[in-house]
Amino acid sequence: ELSKLYEKHGVKPIDGANLVGMVAQVFVGAGVYSAIRRGIGAGGRFFWIRNLAQPNAILAVVTAILSAAASVLGPHLPHQSRAALTLLPAVFTLFLAWRLASGVVLYWAASTAVSGLQGLLLRRGQA
């Protein structure tokens, strides 16, 4: 039924343009991670983070919270599945961010914060 509804309204769940954007983000993220690991972030400080090349637990938790908030604020989620689709990205984010270099997680947190802000602005525009 969902496929019929998508077809009726011309919605494509997997779009080629979206895939290209996701692939580009993977390469950018890999480049940022590689640059930080090679020493650009080694010894660098940012607020409470002593070394941007090392994981930081506080930053991982903050990023997971931002991820959950961005999921809640997203205009594309139906209200019925919002709770499940909020918890999963937050747990996934926490799991990965706990092990990644802080510089990469900081980039991830900033990107997620912008995404949440966009969702908030879109919600305000709909009201």
Buried (B, 14 or more C-beta within 10 A) or exposed (E): EEEEEEEEEEEEEEEEEEEEEEEEEEEEBEEBBEBBBEEBBBEBEBEEBEBBBBBBEEBBBBBBBBBBBBBBBBEEBEEEEEEEBBEEBBEEBBEBBBEBBBBBBBBBBEBBBEBBEBBBEEEEEEE
